[in-house]
Amino acid sequence: MSLPLLITLFLALPLAAGAWVRFRTTDPGHIKLLLAFSGAFLLSVTVLHMLPELYSRNSEHIGLWVLGGFMLQVVLEFFSRGIEHGHVHVHVQPHAHSGANHTLPLVTLLSLFIHSFTEGMPFADPRVGGDTVFVAGVLLHKLPMAIALATVLQRSAVGTGRSWATLSVFAVAAPLGILFGHHFGMRMGEEFLSGALALAIGMLLHISTTIIFETTPDHRFNAKRFATVLLGALLGVFLSIITAH
């Protein structure tokens, strides 16, 4: 997949999700099922498809970078309040100079930006950017994430202009990460791109497992959600097998 097409997809998806929330009613139950499916699919693709690819490279300290990405996501979610995996109960503050207008806390937006920026960097590598299964998994993860952010803004009566500005900042984060990875990947070589992929995989492992755990609140079995998780995982297994040949 070409670099311009990747950038377009990562840029357009959050804005499309924002338009959907703005003009259509979203069913929370359907969003939870989408989250469950995307989390299971992403976990399956990451474990079966991308981790073997990562460890096949002759790069040092890959495990440390994966662990670092996992722990980075722990820190980021402290500030983002879990919007990355569909949480919509985020307190939005009144804007100091705009009367009744509200604004998303800057630290929350910064956390989401760092997450998407870091996630975008490894796609500068043609091997990663050309992997349609992994691209689909990350885009599928970003869809409910963008819906959650748009829902938070809508429920909090954030002004239309401010809402679109916030979504736009979030939308450009991954494309900027791709461009950053492309620039430094050309200068620093495969070691940089492998580290960026390992960091992103660590973050995705945290997010995907958290999503799956959260689909069973209070550890109560839910057949519909379990079937959705199973379907997402099996699709990831199937696609990983057929693309390996």
C-alpha positions in Angstrom: 0.0 0.0 0.0 1.4 3.4 -1.0 2.4 6.0 1.5 -0.1 8.6 0.2 -3.0 6.0 0.4 -2.0 5.1 4.0 -1.9 8.7 5.1 -5.3 9.3 3.5 -6.9 6.3 5.2 -5.5 7.3 8.6 -6.5 10.9 8.1 -10.0 10.2 6.8 -11.2 7.6 9.2 -11.4 9.7 12.4 -13.1 12.5 10.5 -15.6 10.1 9.0 -16.3 8.7 12.4 -16.8 12.2 13.7 -19.3 12.9 11.0 -21.2 9.7 11.7 -21.6 10.5 15.4 -22.5 14.1 14.6 -25.3 13.2 12.2 -26.4 9.6 13.2 -27.4 8.0 16.5 -24.9 5.4 17.6 -26.1 2.4 19.6 -23.8 1.8 22.6 -24.4 -1.9 22.4 -23.2 -2.0 18.8 -20.1 0.0 19.6 -19.2 -2.4 22.4 -19.5 -5.3 20.0 -17.4 -3.5 17.5 -14.8 -2.9 20.2 -14.9 -6.6 21.2 -14.4 -7.7 17.6 -11.7 -5.1 16.8 -9.8 -6.0 20.0 -9.8 -9.7 19.3 -8.9 -9.3 15.7 -6.1 -6.9 16.6 -4.7 -9.2 19.3 -4.8 -12.2 16.9 -3.1 -10.4 14.1 -0.5 -8.9 16.4 0.4 -12.2 18.1 0.3 -14.5 15.1 1.3 -12.2 12.3 3.4 -9.1 13.4 5.3 -10.5 16.4 6.9 -13.3 14.3 7.7 -10.7 11.6 9.3 -8.5 14.2 11.4 -11.1 15.9 12.6 -12.4 12.5 14.5 -9.2 12.1 18.1 -9.0 13.3 17.4 -6.1 15.7 18.6 -5.7 19.2 16.5 -5.2 22.3 13.2 -5.9 20.6 11.6 -7.3 23.7 12.5 -4.1 25.7 10.8 -2.0 23.0 7.7 -4.1 23.1 7.6 -3.9 26.9 8.3 -0.1 26.7 5.3 0.3 24.3 3.1 -1.6 26.7 4.1 0.5 29.7 3.9 3.7 27.6 0.2 2.9 26.9 -0.4 2.4 30.6 0.8 5.9 31.2 -1.1 7.4 28.3 -4.4 5.9 29.5 -4.0 7.5 32.8 -4.4 10.8 31.0 -6.8 9.8 28.2 -9.2 8.0 30.6 -9.4 5.0 28.2 -10.8 6.7 25.1 -8.5 4.3 23.1 -10.7 1.4 24.0 -14.1 3.0 23.8 -14.6 4.8 27.2 -16.9 7.8 26.7 -17.2 8.9 30.4 -14.5 11.6 30.2 -15.0 14.9 32.0 -14.9 17.8 29.6 -14.1 21.1 31.2 -15.9 24.5 30.6 -13.7 26.7 28.4 -12.4 29.7 30.4 -13.1 32.3 27.8 -16.2 31.0 25.9 -19.2 31.1 28.3 -21.0 27.8 27.9 -18.5 26.2 25.5 -16.5 23.3 26.7 -13.1 21.9 25.7 -11.4 18.5 26.0 -8.6 18.6 28.6 -5.3 19.4 26.7 -3.5 16.5 28.5 -6.2 14.1 27.2 -5.9 15.3 23.6 -2.1 15.2 23.9 -2.2 11.6 25.2 -4.4 10.5 22.2 -2.1 12.4 19.8 1.0 10.6 21.2 -0.8 7.2 21.0 -1.8 7.7 17.3 1.5 9.3 16.4 3.5 6.4 17.8 1.1 3.9 16.2 1.7 5.5 12.8 5.5 5.5 12.8 6.0 1.8 11.8 3.8 2.2 8.7 6.6 4.2 7.1 8.3 0.8 6.6 7.1 -0.6 3.3 6.9 -4.1 4.8 4.5 -2.9 7.5 2.6 -0.4 5.3 2.2 -3.1 2.6 0.7 -5.6 5.1 -3.0 -5.1 4.5 -4.0 -7.4 7.4 -2.1 -5.3 9.9 -3.3 -2.1 8.3 -6.9 -3.3 8.6 -6.4 -4.3 12.2 -5.1 -0.9 13.3 -7.7 0.9 11.3 -10.4 -1.2 12.8 -9.1 -0.3 16.2 -9.0 3.4 15.4 -12.7 3.4 14.3 -14.3 2.9 17.7 -11.5 5.0 19.2 -12.6 7.9 17.0 -16.3 7.2 17.6 -15.6 7.4 21.4 -13.8 10.7 21.1 -16.5 12.2 18.9 -19.2 10.9 21.4 -17.4 12.5 24.3 -17.3 15.8 22.5 -20.9 15.6 21.5 -22.2 14.7 24.9 -20.2 17.5 26.5 -21.8 20.2 24.4 -18.4 21.2 22.9 -19.0 23.7 20.1 -19.0 22.4 16.5 -15.9 24.3 15.5 -14.0 23.2 18.6 -15.2 19.6 18.2 -14.0 19.4 14.5 -10.7 21.1 15.5 -10.1 18.4 18.2 -11.0 15.6 15.8 -8.7 17.1 13.2 -5.8 17.2 15.7 -6.4 13.6 16.5 -6.8 12.7 12.8 -3.4 14.2 11.7 -1.5 12.4 14.5 -1.0 9.1 12.7 -0.2 10.6 9.3 2.4 12.8 11.0 3.8 9.7 12.7 4.0 8.0 9.3 5.9 11.0 7.8 8.2 11.1 10.9 8.9 7.4 10.6 9.6 7.8 6.8 12.0 10.7 7.4 14.0 9.1 10.3 13.7 5.6 8.8 15.6 6.8 5.7 18.2 8.4 7.9 18.6 5.8 10.6 17.7 2.6 8.8 15.9 -0.6 9.7 16.9 -0.4 13.4 14.7 2.7 13.9 11.7 1.2 12.1 12.0 -2.1 13.9 12.0 -0.2 17.2 9.0 1.8 16.2 7.1 -1.3 15.2 8.0 -3.0 18.5 6.9 0.1 20.5 3.5 0.1 18.5 3.0 -3.6 19.1 3.5 -3.2 22.8 0.8 -0.5 22.8 -1.5 -2.6 20.7 -1.1 -5.6 23.0 -2.1 -3.5 26.0 -5.1 -2.0 24.2 -6.4 -5.3 22.6 -6.2 -7.3 25.9 -7.8 -4.5 27.8 -10.7 -4.3 25.4 -11.3 -8.1 25.6 -11.2 -8.0 29.4 -13.7 -5.1 29.5 -16.2 -6.9 27.3 -16.9 -9.2 30.3 -17.7 -6.7 33.1 -17.9 -8.2 36.5 -16.7 -11.5 34.9 -20.2 -12.3 33.8 -20.5 -14.5 30.7 -22.1 -12.8 27.7 -22.7 -15.2 24.8 -23.0 -12.4 22.2 -19.8 -10.7 23.2 -18.0 -14.0 23.5 -19.1 -15.0 20.0 -18.0 -11.6 18.7 -14.5 -12.0 20.3 -14.2 -15.5 18.9 -15.2 -14.3 15.5 -12.6 -11.5 15.5 -9.9 -13.9 16.8 -10.7 -16.5 14.2 -10.7 -14.0 11.3 -7.3 -12.8 12.5 -6.0 -16.4 12.5 -7.5 -17.1 9.0 -6.0 -14.0 7.5 -2.6 -14.6 9.2 -2.5 -18.1 7.7 -3.4 -17.2 4.2 -1.1 -14.3 4.0 1.8 -16.4 5.3 1.7 -18.5 2.1 
